């Protein structure tokens, strides 16, 4: 075997193949950016598809229901003395406003069933008229009026979609309110100073408790309201509750009446309920609030005068039984009030 002669200055041949003759594709992987992006897109599409398929169902909105009455006739009376709903059974229109909790529009033709609910959970004595309502036009709210057939405390109107399904708005109800036995709103110039309510509260009245208001200095509001209703507050014993509402402040904001010159609420209790005992054994209950709890009315320390620190008192010196045997308690006051005995 002959020797290989390498000319001077020439490179000695390598035993390994030259890198310049090896294909790049055999040494480096192909770029994967496009493949990865495609895989990510597929995964994202699958995730979106599964998410849509298994997403929780949308919770439908609920009905928002409000109740009110038009009390503008009593302009000038203290707002705290006027309940939001001042209504007598079967006669006073109660305004109902319905909307949706999410602010979307009510559908035209949506039928709502209207039912009473009692605050104490007992079966209501009355019903609303109408008992159903159809939304006349599409909109964010709808307004209509109802009446209630019974005198009852702690009533709410509950609205429910008729023939509801899983996407229908859920039921809603108003705040609880009282419906009165009777309500009398009399313009200022027609309010008698010598016995507001005397024509319906007298010895021939067929009610357990009623009231007459004596207003020697008149009133300052546009009208006065005198009502009778169920008394279910603490301190009541099954009788009626009498409420008087009017403005009793003068033009300068001062009290029209005072402790030394009070107005008088004459509470009459029928002998069938208040028979047999002395007048001083009966206690009147009163409140200055339209909805506040009734408290026992203290005895007046002097005839015809409300003692310091008291908002009202019972003048037992002037209280008596009438010829029919009914108890008459004379309650002195100088601010709007409601009371019973």
Secondary structure, DSSP 8 states (H G I E B T S, - for coil): -------TT-----SS--GGGS-GGGTS----HHHHHHHHHHHHHHHHHHHHHH-------BEEEEEE---GGGTTS-GGGS-S--EETTTS-EEEEEEETTS--B-TT-EEEEEEEETTSS--S--EESSEEE--S-BSEEEEEEEESS-EEEEEEEEEETT--TTS-B-EE---EEEESEEEEEEGGG--TT-BTTTTSSTT--SSEEEEEE-TT---SSEEEEEEEE--STT--S-EEEEEE---B-TTS-BSS-SSS-EEEEEEE-TTTS-SS-GGG---EEESSSSS--EE--B-SBTTB--TT-SEEE-TTT-EE-TTS-EEEEEEESS-EEEE-
